[in-house]
């Protein structure tokens, strides 16, 4: 999704322009002023809050978790899971640190099967 050092703002601007969505239209759809969105896209302001990042992801057909990570945020449902079981989640994440995307996908599939999801 993100190439090297690409910033959040430049990334969303590129995708917005690729989708041919105007700055004012996008700002209106996510509930911010065009000036604010322009400054975010120029990386002069920090990325917006989770709810607005989610709207951006939806409008630009981007993965919400990846866009939240790029914005330096963690989805609120994940934060809740971490708060409920901090040690177990930390152990799990540290254990999976060196795994490839394919290995993680297999682990996820096995966990979903076991939990009935």
C-alpha positions as CSV (number, residue, x, y, z in Angstrom):
1,X,0.0,0.0,0.0
2,X,2.6,2.5,1.1
3,X,5.8,2.9,-0.7
4,X,8.8,3.6,1.5
5,X,8.6,7.0,3.0
6,X,5.3,8.2,1.4
7,X,3.4,10.4,3.8
8,X,-0.3,10.0,4.7
9,X,-1.3,13.2,3.0
10,X,0.5,12.7,-0.2
11,X,-0.8,9.2,-0.4
12,X,-4.5,10.2,0.0
13,X,-4.1,13.1,-2.4
14,X,-2.7,10.8,-5.1
15,X,-5.6,8.3,-4.6
16,X,-8.2,11.1,-4.5
17,X,-6.9,12.5,-7.7
18,X,-6.7,9.1,-9.3
19,X,-10.4,8.7,-8.4
20,X,-11.1,12.1,-9.9
21,X,-12.6,13.4,-6.7
22,X,-12.2,17.1,-6.1
23,X,-10.7,18.5,-2.9
24,X,-14.0,20.3,-2.0
25,X,-16.1,17.3,-2.7
26,X,-13.9,15.0,-0.6
27,X,-13.8,17.5,2.2
28,X,-17.6,17.7,2.3
29,X,-18.0,13.9,2.2
30,X,-15.6,13.4,5.2
31,X,-17.0,16.4,7.2
32,X,-14.0,18.8,7.1
33,X,-13.2,22.1,5.5
34,X,-11.3,22.1,2.2
35,X,-8.6,24.2,3.8
36,X,-8.1,21.5,6.5
37,X,-8.0,18.7,4.0
38,X,-5.6,20.6,1.8
39,X,-3.2,21.0,4.7
40,X,-3.5,17.3,5.6
41,X,-2.7,16.4,2.0
42,X,0.4,18.6,2.1
43,X,1.3,16.9,5.4
44,X,1.2,20.3,7.2
45,X,-1.5,18.8,9.6
46,X,-1.5,15.4,11.2
47,X,-3.9,12.8,9.8
48,X,-7.5,13.2,11.0
49,X,-9.3,11.1,13.6
50,X,-10.2,7.5,13.1
51,X,-13.8,8.2,11.9
52,X,-12.6,10.5,9.2
53,X,-9.7,8.1,8.2
54,X,-12.4,5.4,7.9
55,X,-14.5,7.7,5.6
56,X,-11.4,8.4,3.4
57,X,-10.7,4.7,3.1
58,X,-14.2,4.0,2.1
59,X,-14.3,6.9,-0.5
60,X,-11.0,5.9,-2.0
61,X,-11.5,2.1,-1.8
62,X,-8.5,1.6,0.4
63,X,-8.1,-0.9,3.3
64,X,-9.1,0.9,6.4
65,X,-6.6,-0.9,8.7
66,X,-3.7,-0.1,6.4
67,X,-4.8,3.5,6.1
68,X,-5.2,3.8,9.9
69,X,-1.7,2.4,10.3
70,X,-0.3,4.9,7.8
71,X,-2.1,7.6,9.8
72,X,-0.4,6.4,13.0
73,X,-3.7,5.1,14.5
74,X,-5.0,1.8,15.7
75,X,-8.6,0.8,15.1
76,X,-10.7,1.3,18.2
77,X,-11.9,-2.3,18.1
78,X,-8.3,-3.5,18.2
79,X,-7.5,-1.1,21.0
80,X,-10.3,-2.7,23.0
81,X,-9.0,-6.2,22.3
82,X,-5.5,-5.1,23.5
83,X,-7.0,-3.5,26.7
84,X,-8.9,-6.7,27.4
85,X,-5.9,-9.1,27.1
86,X,-2.8,-7.0,26.9
87,X,-0.3,-9.8,27.8
88,X,-1.8,-12.4,25.4
89,X,-2.0,-9.9,22.5
90,X,1.5,-8.6,23.1
91,X,2.8,-12.2,23.2
92,X,1.0,-13.1,20.0
93,X,2.2,-10.1,18.1
94,X,5.8,-10.6,19.2
95,X,5.6,-14.2,18.2
96,X,4.4,-13.3,14.7
97,X,6.9,-10.5,14.2
98,X,9.1,-12.3,11.6
99,X,6.3,-14.1,9.8
100,X,5.6,-13.5,6.1
101,X,2.2,-12.3,4.9
102,X,1.4,-15.8,3.8
103,X,2.3,-17.3,7.2
104,X,0.2,-14.7,8.9
105,X,-2.7,-15.5,6.5
106,X,-2.5,-19.2,7.4
107,X,-2.4,-18.4,11.1
108,X,-5.4,-16.2,10.8
109,X,-7.3,-18.8,8.8
110,X,-6.5,-21.5,11.4
111,X,-7.6,-19.1,14.3
112,X,-10.9,-18.3,12.5
113,X,-11.6,-22.0,11.9
114,X,-10.9,-22.8,15.5
115,X,-13.1,-19.9,16.8
116,X,-15.9,-20.7,14.4
117,X,-15.7,-17.4,12.5
